[in-house]
Amino acid sequence: MKNQLNDMKLLNKTILITGASSGIGCETALVCSREGAKVIITGRDENRLNETFKQLEGEGHLIIAADLYHFQDIVKLVTECPTLDGIVHSAGITAHMPVNFINQQHLNTIMKINFEAPVLLTSMLLNKKKINNQASIVFVSSIATKLAYFGGAIYTASKSALESYAKSLSLELSQKKIRSNVIAPTFVKTKMVDETEKTISPESLERMKSLHPFGFGEPHDVASAVLYFLSDESAWVSGAKLEMGGI
């Protein structure tokens, strides 16, 4: 058992994972718990969060239900959160729309969840001194930021903004040895991808499929990469962006 514990990459680390009720966030929570972390999972669907929670290994985990669209829920999450050694900003939405149909509500919703929420959450956690020195912050973006496609203008803009923010964050937090990195996967087989297939043109979907030499990914593929950025193995890596999927 002693050797097994020594092999755990996140032993004695406390990790917050947003969007942990499904997809990449859920799988990342499971992987982190298997690697010895105390995991704080958050999301807006408490029932699905409970399903994730039941699958976690180890002890000391915590559920904090929060809808990051609402500022008061961000405040609640920060207040209830313990001091952290890592954060995974996995929560996100996609709602593709041709540019001539974009309206204020569409713009507000996408930007609030994909960009404003992780920025405000990170800022508040820092202000409340709830991020330890030498911690790791991981942002889940998308390969879509470099691949223009019909209907993706606001989604890709929100993720591009997030990537730029993460790069600046890495510089500003460098004195505390807090790392800030980005994961940018291509299509991963999650509920979000299922919804995406309903909202983009068949031609765009076929084009995306043709660009994937290894096929669409699985949540575990991304979670394994996130694990590297959360672990001490990436102690010399900050301001980086890992593109996944072979495109």
Secondary structure, DSSP 8 states (H G I E B T S, - for coil): -HHHHHT-TTTT-EEEESSTTSHHHHHHHHHHHHTT-EEEEEES-HHHHHHHHHH--SS--EEEE--TTSHHHHHHHHHH---EEEEEE---------GGG--HHHHHHHHIIIIIHHHHHHHHHHHTT-EEEEEEEEEE--GGGGS--TT-HHHHHHHHHHHHHHHHHHHHTGGGT-EEEEEEES-BSSHHHHHHHHHS-HHHHHHHHHT-TT-SB-HHHHHHHHHHHHSGGGTT--S-EEEES--
